[in-house]
Amino acid sequence: MKAVKMIMRVVLLPLIAVLWVVDVLANLLLTLGSYVIGALMFFILCCGIYTAVKQLWNQTLLMILMEGFCVLVFFGTGRFIIMLE
């Protein structure tokens, strides 16, 4: 029984190491990417307000969709990190 556990540990060790590296990289990318995407989301929000004031409804809809996509990227990445842990 101990031999089987030892073999499983040796076999699964590379998989655990790879998943740990992916988890660390995903956390790093989420943290660093939030600065970039956060600024992009602020810019899209300002453009959306401008297009709403100017009553350019097609562009306003596009801005809302882009903002929603950015939010989905954040939640998707967070969900991925939770799944890895």
C-alpha positions as CSV (number, residue, x, y, z in Angstrom):
1,M,0.0,0.0,0.0
2,K,2.8,2.4,0.8
3,A,4.5,1.5,-2.4
4,V,1.4,2.5,-4.4
5,K,1.1,5.8,-2.5
6,M,4.8,6.5,-3.2
7,I,4.4,5.7,-6.9
8,M,1.3,8.0,-7.1
9,R,3.2,10.8,-5.4
10,V,6.1,10.5,-7.9
11,V,3.7,10.4,-10.9
12,L,1.5,13.3,-9.7
13,L,4.4,15.5,-8.6
14,P,5.0,17.1,-12.0
15,L,1.2,17.7,-12.4
16,I,1.0,19.4,-9.0
17,A,4.1,21.5,-9.9
18,V,2.6,22.6,-13.2
19,L,-0.7,23.5,-11.6
20,W,1.1,25.5,-8.9
21,V,3.0,27.5,-11.6
22,V,-0.2,28.1,-13.5
23,D,-1.9,29.3,-10.3
24,V,1.0,31.7,-9.5
25,L,1.1,33.1,-13.1
26,A,-2.7,33.5,-13.2
27,N,-2.6,35.5,-9.9
28,L,0.2,37.6,-11.2
29,L,-1.5,38.3,-14.5
30,L,-4.8,39.1,-12.8
31,T,-3.1,41.6,-10.4
32,L,-1.0,43.3,-13.1
33,G,-3.7,43.1,-15.8
34,S,-6.2,44.7,-13.5
35,Y,-4.2,48.0,-13.7
36,V,-4.3,47.9,-17.5
37,I,-7.9,46.7,-17.9
38,G,-9.0,49.0,-15.1
39,A,-7.7,52.0,-17.0
40,L,-9.2,50.7,-20.2
41,M,-12.6,50.2,-18.4
42,F,-12.4,53.8,-17.1
43,F,-11.7,55.1,-20.6
44,I,-14.6,53.0,-22.1
45,L,-16.9,54.3,-19.4
46,C,-16.0,57.9,-20.2
47,C,-16.6,57.3,-23.9
48,G,-19.9,55.6,-23.1
49,I,-21.0,58.6,-21.1
50,Y,-19.9,61.0,-23.9
51,T,-21.8,59.0,-26.5
52,A,-24.9,58.9,-24.3
53,V,-24.8,62.7,-23.9
54,K,-24.4,63.1,-27.6
55,Q,-27.2,60.6,-28.2
56,L,-25.1,58.3,-30.4
57,W,-27.0,55.1,-29.3
58,N,-25.2,52.6,-31.5
59,Q,-21.9,53.7,-30.1
60,T,-23.3,53.7,-26.6
61,L,-24.4,50.1,-27.0
62,L,-20.9,49.1,-28.3
63,M,-19.4,50.8,-25.2
64,I,-21.7,48.9,-22.9
65,L,-20.8,45.7,-24.6
66,M,-17.1,46.3,-24.4
67,E,-17.4,47.2,-20.7
68,G,-19.4,44.0,-20.1
69,F,-16.7,42.0,-21.9
70,C,-14.0,43.5,-19.6
71,V,-16.1,42.6,-16.5
72,L,-16.5,39.1,-17.8
73,V,-12.7,38.8,-18.3
74,F,-12.2,39.8,-14.7
75,F,-14.8,37.4,-13.3
76,G,-13.6,34.6,-15.7
77,T,-10.0,34.9,-14.5
78,G,-11.1,35.0,-10.9
79,R,-13.2,31.9,-11.4
80,F,-10.2,30.2,-13.1
81,I,-8.0,31.0,-10.2
82,I,-10.6,29.7,-7.7
83,M,-10.8,26.5,-9.7
84,L,-7.0,26.0,-9.6
85,E,-7.0,26.4,-5.8
